[in-house]
């Protein structure tokens, strides 16, 4: 079956392209503040894989609506023939420059497209726009009006009193801020515009919900892979037995942190691609390695668990922390010994809260010694890394495709998302983090990583990050 066709029309510079970009979830739609950016019609398809769910036409704005309406009225014979008069106008003027834009935008309407008329709700109605609305009524096509607030002032009620005279439905839709839930609400309203398209629009809505669940499951896999590798990451360097390993700590540490940064960067790019935001610029504080801390302290103050949450989570899971430097040959352990139990777990979690990755120097069978940095013993580390990723995922999974400006994450003073986790959810993740630290065998790591992905999937299914409600 053919997918429903929606023709997005309106005056110049009223946000038509932004509407198309957000509804079609397509960031390839050209958006420009300069009037007249769109001179011809462009078709954009809402797809899932190879299946086309809906099709949108981004049209040029009306250029001479009052002159066109005057022509239509001059050639009208009776009200019932108005659609034929619009066809006659198109046939006569489609090759001329005088009404190029009017002919371009009415062609897909005459071919059966449903009308989405976009107005800027921050401006009052004008005579030109009333002429546009009358032309659209003459076509006889099903039509909905969208109030798209571009500026700060609000003339929505004034607009509604006018639009109700010309359109089957009137809805507000902010293309620069609409999240997935708002898109679904608008699609639900579009079902009412025309009975013929109700069923294919409902199919599209079901497909979009299924696709969103699949995307969140894929995101869960991405986060689990990143955290599993980051928690078990080690970097090694072979040295002769008589070489002092301390001068090599800095360079090996740099390699270790570079890999952490690369893991996070790759995961973030994959999250952007999953939700169709490949070109979205997201600015986030860089993971820094300081002499006495893993991250910049200002970042730690706002992301990850609070100190109290970290302690109680460690107590609930019996978390244990090992020492910072271990010499395998002599069996010397610097720091504190391995501890178990709830009380000891809380103490160890507090002690190890800001420790750097474990550093080992051990003898090797063929002679010499092995300097190793990692795995990460810092208990806050996975929570901060997770918080950074969840903030990005929260953004890209809801971000409208019409909004193209650079986005900055983690710049405010409020905390991230993991501090809002329930105690049971925090304990579930902490247990999985601990399992990953203790499972060097690949088979055991895969099981722990799979369990971590399941935990993310359950979390996303329960709250969809922002508890966005989709329309049934």
Protein Blocks (a to p, Z undefined) as FASTA:
>chain_A
ZZdddddeddehihmmmmmmmmnopakbccdfbghklmbdcdddddehjbcfbdcddddd
dfblmlmmmmmmmmpfbfklmmmmmmmmmmmmmmpmklmmmmmmmmmmmnopacdddddf
kbccdfklmmmmmmmmmnopacddddddfblbdcklmmmmmmmmmpmbdcdddfklpcfk
lmmmmmmmmmmmpmklmmmmmmmmmmmmmmmmmmmmmmmmmmmmmmmmmmmgccdddddf
klcfklmmmmmmmmmmmmmmmmmmmmmmmmmmmnopaklccddddddddfkbfbdfklmm
mgcjdfklmmmmmmmnopacddfbdcfknopaehjdddedjklmmmmmmmmmmaccdddd
dddfkgpjdddedjdfbfklmmmmmmmmmmmmmmmmmmcfklmbdcdehkambdcfklmp
cfklmmmmmmmmmmmmmmmbfklmmmmmmmmmmmmmmmmmmnnonopacdZZ
